[in-house]
Amino acid sequence: MATVKPFKAIRPNIDVVSEVAALPYDVYSRAEAREAVKGHPLSFLNIDRPETQFPEDQDMYAPEVYEKASELLSERIKDGTYIRDNEACFYVYELTMDGRTQTGIAALSSIDDYLNGVCKKHENTVEEKEQDRIKHVDTCSCQTGPIFLAYREKKEISDIVNEAKKNKAVYYFVSEDGIRHRVWVISEKTIVDQLEKAFSEVPATYIADGHHRAASAVKVGLKRREEHPDYSGKEEFNYFLSVLFPDDQLKILDYNRVVKDLRGHDPEELMLSIEENFTVFNVKEAFVPKVKGEMLMYISGEWFLLRAKDEVVESRKNNPVASLDVSILQDLILGPLLGIGDPRTDKRIEFVGGIRGLKELEKRVSQHTYSHAMDGTLEETGPAVAFAMHPTDIRELLDVADHNLLMPPKSTWFEPKLRSGIFIHEFER
C-alpha cells in the first residue's frame, strides 16, 4: 500500500504566487528559459534553471550553477517571497484548462514505494538528465518540482478534497497560458489523519509525468541515507514531493513524431510499404485521431489517415505495450521502414507535444526539400514526414505499469502542467 504523508511546505507569499509559479524546467530549451526569465525576477524558473543567471557560454552543469540555485532560493526565503508552514499539511491543488478541471493533493511520497514498485513507472530515464536534477536537488537540499502521480480514484479521498474546496482558496490565479490555479490548505489534524489513512489503503500510485524528477529525488534520498547510516526512515529525505490525482480526472494529449528523412525511399515507395499493414485514406484536413489503431501521416504537403488492419490489431490486443498506437507505429513503420531503431537515442526523430497542435507538424515538414546529387542519389533537407497520434489513454498507462512493463519513449503528454515553485519540500543536509 502507498505511503503518502503531509509536510511543512515552503510556499509563496499569497501576494506573489502568480509571479513565482513557473512551468517545469524541462519544457524549455536553454534559449527559451533565458528568454522566459527576462523581466520576471521572482519566477521560479530562475531557480529551476540557474544557468539563466550566467553568460550564455557558461557550462550549465558546473557546480557554481547549482550553488546559484541554492543562493537564490535562500534569498527568496529571507526577503519574504516564500513562507514556511509551521505544521504538516496536505495541499489541494486544482488546475482548470479549457473548462476541464483536475484536482490533486500535494504531499510527500515514500522513496521506498518507488524502490519496491508501489509507486509504479512506465518509462525508463536517461542518466544525463537524472544527473542534472540530482545535483540541483542535492545542492539545494530541496525538491522543487513536484512529481505528477496518479492513483485509482478512491471515494474517501474525493470526499475530503471536495469538502476542502468548499472553503476559500489560499491561492487563486490564472497563468499566462490561461490555466486557472487554485490551492487549499488542509491543516486540521483530524482531517490530515483521515487523508493519510485513506492513502494508506491505496494499493499503488503511478508516475504520470516526471520520471526523471522522481528518479533524481530517490537517488538523492539514498545518498542521504548513506551519509546518515543511523537514519530512522522518518527523515524528510526519505520522501519526495508529489501531487497525486485520481485517474478519472486525467487527460493525456497526443505525442507526435517527426522524422528528418525517408531513409532513401521516395514517398510513393514508402506508401506502398505502409499499405502492407495499414489501410490508407487521403484526408483534406488534419485532425487528432479519435480511434485507437488510427494515426495521421503528413508527407509531401498532404495528410493521410493510416488505419491499422484488423489482423494487426488482433495480434497485439493482449499485450499492453504492443497494443499501444505508438508501438504499432514504431514496430511497423518507424523501425523497419524508416530505420529508427531506438527512438530514445536516434537523432533523426523529434517528438512534438500535442499541445503545439497539428499545424506545428505541417510547419516542420513544409521545410523539407528533395534534390539529386551528382551521383544520382536522392538527398533530403529538413523533416520529411510527420505522424499525428491517437492519444494514449490513462487506463493504458495504468495497465502497462501494473504489468511492470515500459512504454515506448514519449508515449504520453499531460496537460495542464503542474507549476513549479508553489510547493517546495526541504529536507536535511
The 8 nearest C-alpha neighbors of each residue, nearest first, counted from 0:
[[1, 202, 201, 199, 200, 203, 117, 2],
 [2, 0, 199, 201, 203, 202, 3, 117],
 [1, 3, 199, 109, 108, 4, 0, 198],
 [4, 2, 108, 107, 198, 1, 195, 106],
 [3, 5, 107, 195, 106, 2, 6, 108],
 [6, 4, 88, 89, 87, 106, 107, 3],
 [7, 5, 87, 88, 8, 106, 4, 107],
 [6, 8, 87, 84, 86, 88, 85, 9],
 [9, 7, 423, 84, 424, 10, 6, 422],
 [8, 10, 83, 423, 82, 422, 81, 424],
 [9, 11, 422, 81, 421, 82, 8, 423],
 [12, 10, 81, 16, 80, 13, 82, 421],
 [11, 13, 81, 14, 80, 15, 82, 16],
 [12, 14, 16, 15, 11, 170, 169, 17],
 [15, 13, 12, 16, 17, 11, 80, 18],
 [16, 14, 18, 17, 13, 12, 19, 11],
 [17, 15, 19, 11, 18, 13, 20, 14],
 [16, 18, 19, 15, 20, 172, 174, 173],
 [17, 19, 15, 16, 42, 20, 41, 39],
 [18, 20, 42, 16, 43, 41, 17, 15],
 [19, 21, 420, 418, 17, 419, 421, 18],
 [22, 20, 418, 419, 43, 44, 42, 19],
 [21, 23, 418, 419, 24, 416, 417, 20],
 [24, 22, 25, 419, 26, 418, 21, 144],
 [23, 25, 26, 47, 27, 48, 22, 44],
 [24, 26, 27, 23, 28, 22, 48, 47],
 [25, 27, 24, 23, 28, 22, 32, 31],
 [28, 26, 25, 31, 32, 24, 29, 30],
 [27, 29, 31, 30, 32, 26, 25, 33],
 [28, 30, 32, 31, 33, 27, 51, 50],
 [29, 31, 33, 28, 32, 34, 27, 35],
 [30, 32, 28, 34, 27, 33, 29, 35],
 [33, 31, 35, 29, 34, 27, 30, 28],
 [34, 32, 51, 30, 31, 35, 36, 29],
 [33, 35, 31, 32, 37, 36, 30, 51],
 [34, 36, 32, 33, 37, 31, 39, 44],
 [37, 35, 39, 34, 33, 38, 45, 32],
 [38, 36, 39, 34, 35, 33, 40, 32],
 [37, 39, 40, 36, 35, 41, 34, 42],
 [40, 38, 36, 37, 42, 41, 18, 35],
 [39, 41, 42, 38, 36, 45, 37, 43],
 [42, 40, 19, 39, 18, 43, 45, 80],
 [43, 41, 19, 44, 39, 40, 18, 45],
 [42, 44, 19, 45, 46, 420, 21, 20],
 [43, 45, 47, 42, 46, 48, 21, 24],
 [46, 44, 43, 49, 48, 47, 42, 36],
 [45, 47, 68, 49, 44, 43, 48, 71],
 [46, 48, 44, 45, 24, 49, 43, 68],
 [49, 47, 46, 45, 50, 44, 51, 24],
 [50, 48, 46, 51, 68, 45, 52, 64],
 [49, 51, 59, 52, 53, 48, 64, 57],
 [52, 50, 33, 49, 53, 48, 45, 32],
 [51, 53, 50, 49, 54, 45, 67, 33],
 [54, 52, 50, 51, 57, 55, 49, 64],
 [55, 53, 57, 56, 52, 51, 50, 58],
 [54, 56, 57, 53, 51, 50, 58, 33],
 [55, 57, 54, 58, 53, 59, 50, 51],
 [58, 56, 54, 55, 59, 53, 50, 61],
 [59, 57, 60, 61, 56, 50, 64, 55],
 [60, 58, 50, 61, 57, 64, 49, 56],
 [59, 61, 58, 62, 64, 131, 65, 50],
 [60, 62, 64, 58, 63, 59, 65, 57],
 [63, 61, 64, 65, 66, 60, 134, 67],
 [62, 64, 66, 65, 61, 67, 60, 68],
 [63, 65, 67, 62, 66, 61, 50, 49],
 [66, 64, 68, 67, 62, 63, 135, 138],
 [67, 65, 63, 69, 68, 64, 70, 62],
 [66, 68, 70, 64, 65, 69, 71, 63],
 [67, 69, 46, 65, 71, 49, 66, 70],
 [70, 68, 139, 66, 72, 67, 71, 73],
 [69, 71, 67, 73, 68, 72, 66, 74],
 [72, 70, 74, 68, 73, 69, 67, 75],
 [71, 73, 75, 69, 74, 70, 68, 76],
 [74, 72, 76, 70, 71, 75, 77, 69],
 [73, 75, 71, 77, 72, 76, 78, 70],
 [76, 74, 80, 72, 78, 73, 77, 81],
 [75, 77, 81, 73, 74, 79, 78, 80],
 [78, 76, 74, 75, 79, 73, 80, 81],
 [77, 79, 75, 76, 80, 74, 81, 73],
 [80, 78, 81, 76, 77, 75, 82, 12],
 [79, 81, 75, 12, 78, 11, 76, 82],
 [82, 80, 11, 76, 79, 10, 12, 75],
 [81, 83, 10, 9, 12, 11, 79, 76],
 [84, 82, 9, 8, 85, 10, 7, 81],
 [83, 85, 7, 8, 86, 9, 82, 87],
 [86, 84, 7, 83, 87, 8, 88, 6],
 [87, 85, 7, 84, 88, 186, 6, 8],
 [86, 88, 6, 7, 5, 186, 85, 89],
 [89, 87, 186, 5, 6, 185, 7, 86],
 [88, 90, 5, 185, 106, 105, 184, 104],
 [91, 89, 184, 105, 104, 183, 185, 92],
 [90, 92, 104, 183, 182, 103, 105, 184],
 [93, 91, 182, 103, 102, 104, 181, 90],
 [94, 92, 102, 181, 180, 101, 182, 103],
 [93, 95, 180, 101, 179, 100, 102, 178],
 [96, 94, 100, 179, 99, 178, 98, 101],
 [95, 97, 178, 99, 98, 100, 415, 94],
 [98, 96, 99, 95, 178, 177, 100, 179],
 [97, 99, 96, 95, 100, 178, 179, 94],
 [100, 98, 96, 95, 97, 101, 94, 248],
 [101, 99, 95, 94, 96, 98, 102, 93],
 [102, 100, 248, 94, 93, 95, 249, 103],
 [103, 101, 93, 92, 244, 94, 100, 91],
 [104, 102, 244, 243, 92, 242, 91, 93],
 [103, 105, 91, 242, 243, 90, 92, 106],
 [106, 104, 242, 90, 241, 89, 91, 243],
 [105, 107, 5, 241, 89, 4, 104, 242],
 [106, 108, 240, 4, 239, 3, 238, 241],
 [109, 107, 3, 238, 239, 2, 241, 240],
 [108, 110, 238, 111, 112, 2, 237, 239],
 [109, 111, 113, 238, 112, 217, 237, 114],
 [110, 112, 114, 109, 113, 115, 237, 238],
 [113, 111, 117, 118, 109, 115, 110, 114],
 [114, 112, 118, 110, 111, 116, 115, 117],
 [113, 115, 111, 112, 116, 110, 118, 117],
 [116, 114, 112, 113, 117, 111, 118, 110],
 [115, 117, 118, 119, 113, 114, 112, 120],
 [116, 118, 112, 203, 119, 115, 113, 1],
 [119, 117, 113, 204, 112, 116, 205, 203],
 [120, 118, 205, 116, 117, 400, 204, 206],
 [119, 121, 206, 122, 400, 205, 118, 210],
 [120, 122, 405, 400, 406, 404, 399, 119],
 [123, 121, 405, 406, 120, 124, 408, 210],
 [124, 122, 125, 121, 405, 210, 408, 120],
 [123, 125, 211, 126, 122, 210, 129, 128],
 [126, 124, 128, 127, 129, 123, 211, 343],
 [125, 127, 129, 128, 130, 124, 211, 131],
 [128, 126, 130, 129, 125, 131, 124, 132],
 [129, 127, 130, 126, 125, 131, 211, 132],
 [130, 128, 126, 215, 127, 131, 132, 211],
 [129, 131, 133, 127, 128, 132, 134, 126],
 [130, 132, 134, 129, 133, 128, 135, 60],
 [133, 131, 135, 134, 129, 130, 215, 136],
 [132, 134, 215, 130, 136, 135, 131, 137],
 [133, 135, 137, 132, 131, 136, 138, 130],
 [136, 134, 132, 138, 133, 137, 65, 139],
 [135, 137, 139, 133, 141, 140, 138, 134],
 [138, 136, 140, 134, 135, 139, 133, 219],
 [137, 139, 135, 136, 140, 134, 65, 66],
 [138, 140, 69, 141, 136, 137, 135, 68],
 [141, 139, 137, 136, 138, 426, 425, 428],
 [142, 140, 425, 139, 424, 136, 143, 426],
 [141, 143, 424, 136, 423, 144, 240, 425],
 [142, 144, 423, 141, 420, 419, 145, 424],
 [143, 145, 419, 142, 146, 23, 420, 212],
 [146, 144, 241, 240, 242, 147, 143, 419],
 [145, 147, 241, 209, 148, 213, 242, 240],
 [146, 148, 208, 242, 207, 241, 206, 209],
 [149, 147, 243, 206, 205, 207, 242, 146],
 [150, 148, 244, 205, 243, 245, 204, 246],
 [151, 149, 204, 245, 246, 152, 205, 244],
 [150, 152, 246, 245, 153, 149, 247, 201],
 [151, 153, 245, 246, 150, 247, 154, 157],
 [154, 152, 156, 155, 157, 151, 245, 201],
 [153, 155, 157, 156, 158, 152, 159, 197],
 [156, 154, 158, 157, 153, 197, 159, 194],
 [155, 157, 159, 154, 158, 153, 160, 197],
 [158, 156, 154, 160, 159, 155, 161, 153],
 [157, 159, 161, 155, 156, 160, 154, 162],
 [160, 158, 162, 156, 157, 161, 163, 155],
 [159, 161, 157, 163, 162, 158, 156, 164],
 [162, 160, 164, 158, 163, 159, 157, 165],
 [161, 163, 159, 160, 164, 165, 158, 166],
 [164, 162, 160, 165, 161, 166, 159, 183],
 [163, 165, 161, 166, 162, 160, 183, 167],
 [166, 164, 163, 162, 167, 161, 168, 160],
 [167, 165, 164, 163, 168, 183, 162, 169],
 [166, 168, 169, 165, 164, 183, 163, 170],
 [167, 169, 183, 170, 182, 181, 166, 171],
 [168, 170, 183, 182, 167, 171, 184, 13],
 [171, 169, 182, 181, 168, 13, 172, 183],
 [170, 172, 181, 180, 168, 169, 182, 173],
 [173, 171, 180, 179, 17, 174, 170, 181],
 [172, 174, 179, 178, 177, 180, 175, 171],
 [175, 173, 178, 176, 177, 172, 179, 17],
 [174, 176, 177, 173, 178, 17, 179, 172],
 [175, 177, 174, 178, 173, 179, 96, 415],
 [176, 178, 175, 174, 173, 179, 96, 97],
 [179, 177, 96, 174, 173, 95, 176, 180],
 [178, 180, 173, 95, 94, 172, 177, 174],
 [181, 179, 94, 172, 171, 93, 173, 178],
 [182, 180, 171, 93, 170, 92, 168, 94],
 [181, 183, 92, 170, 91, 168, 169, 93],
 [184, 182, 168, 91, 169, 90, 185, 92],
 [183, 185, 90, 186, 89, 91, 88, 182],
 [186, 184, 89, 88, 90, 187, 191, 183],
 [185, 187, 88, 184, 188, 191, 89, 87],
 [188, 186, 190, 189, 185, 191, 88, 192],
 [189, 187, 191, 190, 192, 186, 185, 88],
 [188, 190, 192, 191, 187, 193, 186, 194],
 [191, 189, 193, 192, 188, 187, 194, 185],
 [190, 192, 188, 194, 189, 193, 187, 195],
 [191, 193, 195, 189, 190, 194, 188, 196],
 [194, 192, 190, 196, 191, 195, 197, 189],
 [193, 195, 197, 191, 196, 192, 190, 198],
 [194, 196, 192, 198, 197, 193, 4, 191],
 [197, 195, 199, 193, 194, 198, 192, 200],
 [196, 198, 194, 199, 200, 195, 193, 156],
 [199, 197, 201, 200, 195, 196, 3, 194],
 [198, 200, 196, 1, 197, 201, 0, 2],
 [199, 201, 198, 197, 0, 202, 196, 1],
 [202, 200, 198, 199, 0, 1, 203, 197],
 [201, 203, 0, 1, 200, 117, 204, 199],
 [204, 202, 117, 201, 1, 118, 0, 150],
 [203, 205, 118, 150, 149, 119, 148, 117],
 [206, 204, 119, 149, 148, 118, 207, 120],
 [207, 205, 148, 120, 208, 147, 119, 149],
 [206, 208, 148, 147, 205, 149, 209, 413],
 [209, 207, 147, 206, 210, 146, 148, 413],
 [208, 210, 146, 212, 211, 213, 147, 206],
 [211, 209, 213, 212, 208, 214, 124, 206],
 [212, 210, 214, 213, 209, 129, 124, 215],
 [213, 211, 209, 215, 210, 214, 216, 146],
 [212, 214, 210, 216, 211, 215, 209, 146],
 [213, 215, 211, 217, 216, 212, 210, 218],
 [216, 214, 133, 218, 212, 129, 217, 213],
 [217, 215, 213, 219, 218, 214, 212, 239],
 [216, 218, 220, 214, 215, 110, 219, 213],
 [219, 217, 221, 215, 220, 216, 222, 214],
 [218, 220, 222, 216, 221, 217, 137, 133],
 [221, 219, 217, 236, 223, 218, 222, 237],
 [220, 222, 224, 218, 223, 219, 217, 225],
 [223, 221, 219, 225, 224, 220, 218, 226],
 [224, 222, 226, 220, 225, 221, 227, 219],
 [225, 223, 227, 221, 226, 222, 228, 220],
 [224, 226, 222, 223, 227, 228, 221, 220],
 [225, 227, 223, 224, 228, 222, 221, 229],
 [228, 226, 224, 229, 225, 230, 223, 222],
 [229, 227, 225, 230, 224, 226, 223, 231],
 [228, 230, 227, 231, 224, 226, 225, 232],
 [231, 229, 227, 228, 232, 224, 234, 233],
 [232, 230, 233, 229, 234, 228, 227, 237],
 [233, 231, 234, 230, 237, 235, 236, 224],
 [232, 234, 231, 235, 237, 230, 236, 238],
 [235, 233, 236, 232, 237, 231, 230, 427],
 [234, 236, 426, 237, 238, 233, 427, 425],
 [237, 235, 220, 426, 238, 234, 427, 223],
 [236, 238, 235, 220, 110, 234, 232, 109],
 [239, 237, 109, 108, 110, 236, 107, 235],
 [238, 240, 107, 108, 216, 241, 109, 110],
 [239, 241, 107, 145, 424, 106, 142, 146],
 [242, 240, 146, 145, 106, 105, 107, 147],
 [241, 243, 105, 104, 147, 103, 148, 106],
 [244, 242, 148, 103, 104, 149, 241, 147],
 [243, 245, 103, 149, 148, 150, 246, 102],
 [246, 244, 152, 150, 151, 247, 149, 248],
 [247, 245, 151, 248, 249, 150, 149, 152],
 [246, 248, 245, 249, 152, 151, 393, 250],
 [249, 247, 101, 246, 245, 250, 244, 100],
 [250, 248, 246, 247, 101, 251, 393, 245],
 [249, 251, 252, 413, 248, 393, 414, 392],
 [252, 250, 413, 412, 411, 390, 391, 392],
 [253, 251, 412, 390, 353, 413, 254, 250],
 [252, 254, 390, 353, 388, 389, 255, 412],
 [255, 253, 352, 353, 412, 351, 411, 410],
 [254, 256, 351, 387, 388, 350, 386, 352],
 [257, 255, 350, 386, 385, 349, 351, 258],
 [256, 258, 385, 349, 348, 384, 350, 386],
 [259, 257, 348, 384, 382, 347, 260, 383],
 [382, 258, 260, 383, 347, 381, 348, 257],
 [261, 259, 383, 262, 258, 382, 379, 384],
 [260, 262, 264, 263, 337, 383, 265, 259],
 [263, 261, 337, 260, 264, 338, 336, 265],
 [262, 264, 261, 265, 377, 260, 378, 376],
 [265, 263, 261, 262, 269, 268, 266, 267],
 [264, 266, 268, 267, 269, 263, 261, 377],
 [267, 265, 269, 268, 270, 264, 298, 299],
 [268, 266, 270, 269, 265, 271, 264, 272],
 [269, 267, 271, 265, 270, 266, 264, 272],
 [268, 270, 266, 272, 267, 271, 264, 273],
 [269, 271, 273, 267, 272, 268, 266, 274],
 [270, 272, 274, 268, 273, 269, 267, 275],
 [273, 271, 269, 270, 274, 275, 268, 336],
 [272, 274, 270, 275, 271, 276, 277, 269],
 [275, 273, 277, 271, 276, 272, 278, 270],
 [274, 276, 273, 272, 277, 271, 278, 308],
 [277, 275, 274, 308, 273, 307, 311, 278],
 [278, 276, 307, 274, 306, 308, 305, 275],
 [277, 279, 306, 305, 274, 308, 307, 280],
 [278, 280, 305, 304, 277, 306, 303, 274],
 [281, 279, 304, 303, 282, 305, 278, 306],
 [280, 282, 303, 302, 304, 279, 283, 301],
 [283, 281, 303, 302, 284, 280, 304, 285],
 [282, 284, 302, 281, 285, 301, 303, 286],
 [285, 283, 282, 286, 302, 301, 303, 281],
 [284, 286, 302, 283, 357, 287, 282, 295],
 [287, 285, 288, 284, 357, 295, 387, 289],
 [286, 288, 289, 389, 387, 388, 285, 253],
 [289, 287, 389, 290, 294, 286, 293, 388],
 [288, 290, 389, 287, 291, 293, 390, 286],
 [291, 289, 288, 293, 292, 389, 294, 390],
 [290, 292, 293, 389, 289, 324, 288, 323],
 [291, 293, 307, 324, 306, 290, 294, 312],
 [294, 292, 306, 291, 305, 290, 288, 307],
 [295, 293, 388, 305, 387, 288, 304, 389],
 [294, 296, 304, 387, 386, 303, 305, 302],
 [295, 297, 386, 303, 302, 385, 387, 298],
 [298, 296, 302, 385, 301, 384, 386, 303],
 [297, 299, 384, 300, 301, 296, 302, 383],
 [300, 298, 301, 297, 266, 383, 384, 365],
 [299, 301, 298, 297, 365, 302, 361, 364],
 [302, 300, 298, 297, 299, 303, 283, 281],
 [303, 301, 297, 282, 296, 281, 285, 295],
 [302, 304, 281, 296, 282, 280, 295, 305],
 [303, 305, 295, 280, 279, 294, 281, 306],
 [306, 304, 279, 294, 293, 277, 278, 295],
 [305, 307, 293, 278, 277, 292, 308, 304],
 [308, 306, 277, 292, 276, 311, 293, 305],
 [307, 309, 277, 311, 310, 276, 306, 278],
 [310, 308, 312, 311, 313, 307, 314, 306],
 [309, 311, 313, 312, 308, 314, 307, 276],
 [310, 312, 308, 309, 314, 313, 307, 315],
 [311, 313, 309, 315, 310, 314, 316, 308],
 [314, 312, 310, 316, 315, 311, 309, 317],
 [313, 315, 311, 312, 316, 310, 317, 309],
 [316, 314, 322, 312, 313, 318, 321, 317],
 [315, 317, 322, 313, 318, 314, 312, 319],
 [316, 318, 315, 319, 322, 314, 313, 321],
 [317, 319, 321, 320, 315, 316, 322, 323],
 [320, 318, 399, 322, 321, 317, 398, 323],
 [321, 319, 322, 323, 318, 406, 399, 326],
 [320, 322, 318, 326, 323, 315, 319, 327],
 [321, 323, 315, 316, 320, 319, 318, 324],
 [324, 322, 326, 325, 321, 320, 327, 319],
 [323, 325, 327, 326, 292, 328, 322, 291],
 [324, 326, 328, 323, 327, 329, 410, 407],
 [327, 325, 329, 323, 324, 328, 321, 330],
 [326, 328, 324, 330, 325, 329, 331, 323],
 [329, 327, 325, 326, 332, 331, 330, 333],
 [330, 328, 333, 326, 327, 334, 332, 331],
 [331, 329, 327, 334, 328, 326, 332, 333],
 [330, 332, 328, 329, 327, 335, 333, 334],
 [333, 331, 336, 328, 334, 329, 335, 330],
 [332, 334, 329, 337, 339, 336, 335, 328],
 [333, 335, 339, 338, 340, 329, 330, 332],
 [334, 336, 338, 332, 337, 333, 331, 330],
 [337, 335, 332, 338, 334, 333, 331, 269],
 [338, 336, 333, 262, 339, 334, 261, 335],
 [337, 339, 334, 340, 335, 336, 333, 262],
 [340, 338, 334, 333, 337, 341, 342, 345],
 [339, 341, 334, 338, 342, 345, 333, 335],
 [340, 342, 343, 344, 339, 345, 334, 338],
 [343, 341, 345, 344, 339, 340, 348, 408],
 [342, 344, 341, 345, 408, 407, 409, 346],
 [343, 345, 342, 341, 346, 348, 340, 347],
 [346, 344, 342, 347, 341, 343, 348, 339],
 [345, 347, 348, 344, 349, 342, 259, 343],
 [348, 346, 259, 345, 258, 349, 260, 339],
 [347, 349, 258, 346, 257, 345, 259, 342],
 [350, 348, 257, 256, 258, 351, 347, 346],
 [351, 349, 256, 255, 257, 352, 254, 348],
 [350, 352, 255, 254, 256, 353, 349, 355],
 [353, 351, 254, 354, 355, 255, 412, 350],
 [352, 354, 253, 355, 254, 356, 252, 351],
 [353, 355, 352, 356, 252, 414, 253, 412],
 [356, 354, 353, 352, 359, 357, 351, 358],
 [357, 355, 353, 354, 358, 359, 360, 352],
 [356, 358, 359, 360, 361, 355, 285, 387],
 [357, 359, 361, 360, 356, 362, 355, 285],
 [358, 360, 362, 357, 361, 356, 355, 363],
 [361, 359, 357, 363, 358, 362, 385, 364],
 [362, 360, 358, 364, 359, 363, 365, 357],
 [363, 361, 359, 365, 360, 364, 358, 366],
 [362, 364, 360, 365, 361, 366, 382, 359],
 [363, 365, 382, 366, 361, 367, 383, 362],
 [364, 366, 362, 367, 363, 361, 300, 382],
 [367, 365, 364, 381, 363, 368, 382, 362],
 [368, 366, 381, 382, 380, 364, 365, 383],
 [369, 367, 380, 379, 366, 381, 370, 383],
 [368, 370, 379, 378, 380, 377, 367, 371],
 [371, 369, 378, 377, 379, 372, 368, 380],
 [370, 372, 377, 375, 376, 378, 373, 369],
 [371, 373, 375, 374, 376, 377, 378, 370],
 [374, 372, 375, 371, 376, 377, 370, 378],
 [373, 375, 372, 376, 371, 377, 378, 370],
 [374, 376, 372, 373, 371, 377, 378, 370],
 [377, 375, 372, 371, 374, 378, 373, 263],
 [376, 378, 371, 370, 372, 375, 263, 379],
 [379, 377, 370, 371, 369, 376, 372, 380],
 [380, 378, 369, 368, 260, 370, 377, 381],
 [379, 381, 368, 367, 369, 382, 378, 260],
 [380, 382, 367, 366, 259, 383, 368, 379],
 [259, 383, 381, 364, 367, 258, 260, 384],
 [382, 384, 260, 259, 367, 364, 258, 381],
 [385, 383, 298, 258, 297, 257, 364, 382],
 [386, 384, 257, 297, 256, 296, 360, 258],
 [385, 387, 296, 256, 295, 255, 388, 257],
 [388, 386, 295, 255, 294, 296, 385, 287],
 [389, 387, 294, 253, 255, 390, 386, 288],
 [388, 390, 288, 253, 289, 294, 291, 287],
 [391, 389, 253, 252, 388, 251, 392, 254],
 [390, 392, 411, 251, 389, 393, 395, 410],
 [391, 393, 395, 394, 390, 251, 396, 250],
 [392, 394, 396, 395, 397, 391, 251, 246],
 [395, 393, 397, 392, 396, 398, 246, 391],
 [394, 396, 398, 392, 393, 397, 399, 391],
 [395, 397, 393, 399, 394, 398, 400, 392],
 [398, 396, 394, 400, 395, 399, 401, 393],
 [397, 399, 395, 401, 396, 400, 394, 402],
 [398, 400, 396, 402, 404, 319, 397, 401],
 [399, 401, 403, 397, 121, 402, 398, 404],
 [402, 400, 398, 403, 399, 397, 119, 404],
 [401, 403, 399, 400, 404, 398, 319, 397],
 [404, 402, 400, 401, 399, 405, 119, 121],
 [405, 403, 399, 402, 400, 121, 406, 320],
 [406, 404, 121, 122, 399, 407, 403, 400],
 [405, 407, 121, 122, 320, 408, 410, 404],
 [406, 408, 410, 409, 405, 326, 325, 122],
 [409, 407, 410, 343, 406, 122, 342, 123],
 [408, 410, 411, 254, 407, 350, 412, 406],
 [409, 411, 408, 407, 254, 325, 406, 391],
 [412, 410, 409, 254, 251, 391, 413, 252],
 [413, 411, 252, 251, 254, 352, 253, 414],
 [414, 412, 251, 252, 415, 411, 250, 416],
 [415, 413, 416, 412, 251, 252, 250, 354],
 [414, 416, 413, 417, 96, 94, 178, 95],
 [417, 415, 414, 418, 413, 22, 23, 94],
 [418, 416, 419, 415, 22, 23, 147, 145],
 [419, 417, 22, 21, 20, 23, 416, 420],
 [418, 420, 144, 21, 421, 20, 23, 22],
 [419, 421, 20, 43, 422, 143, 19, 423],
 [422, 420, 10, 419, 20, 11, 418, 423],
 [423, 421, 10, 420, 8, 9, 424, 143],
 [424, 422, 143, 9, 8, 142, 10, 420],
 [423, 425, 142, 141, 8, 240, 9, 143],
 [426, 424, 141, 140, 423, 142, 427, 235],
 [427, 425, 235, 236, 140, 141, 428, 424],
 [426, 428, 236, 235, 140, 425, 234, 223],
 [427, 140, 426, 223, 137, 236, 138, 139]]
